[in-house]
């Protein structure tokens, strides 16, 4: 039996509030791993969870938001999962049954088999860049930042690190209200990364603080910004500006 809460949490991490609309699931040794990319190639996600009873396979999920909403309907229950004739069969313990029509992996336009060859984002295998020690994301700071983003709706966010490694998150441009929130110290020095506020806020709004969220920044030009929890890693593609 599989706990729906874990499955729902995994696909919620992938969907990012409808930012990502489809994905491919790879199952090996009863562990389901998802690598997904949004249509603008601005955010990449990797996550995994147990999928007991399903043999090694690969399948696509289209209409990801619909699938997430169904899983949320049956949260708190245990389910049996199997695959039969291109359908994902979900049988809750209470007796309902869903025969979810799967998509062929090669029809998921944002997926590439090369995703399987890259490092484990969750375990810190990000790239050749030096990210050093991540910053622990604290609930109070994240709540304040999300409040500012919701109130003023900035187009972009800047992660600014000074020469001493202190990180400040700046919101708003010259024609908007602006704010600065301190987020602690990093292991990189003097850099700035600009991110689309929509994607950054989508990630921060769904992270669970009991799952040890961290953010990783490198001062290497062209590097991405990484956010991880115990089970999920997101890679955000920024515009990098020299300070």
Beta strands, then each sheet from edge to edge (+ up, - down):
strand 1: 2-3
strand 2: 23-28
strand 3: 31-37
strand 4: 43-50
strand 5: 57-61
strand 6: 78-83
strand 7: 87-92
strand 8: 97-101
strand 9: 135-136
strand 10: 156-161
strand 11: 166-171
strand 12: 179-185
strand 13: 191-196
strand 14: 214-216
strand 15: 225-228
strand 16: 232-236
strand 17: 239-241
sheet 1: 1+ 6- 7+ 8-
sheet 2: 5+ 2- 3+ 4- 16+ 15- 14+ 9-
sheet 3: 12+ 11- 10+ 13- 17+
end
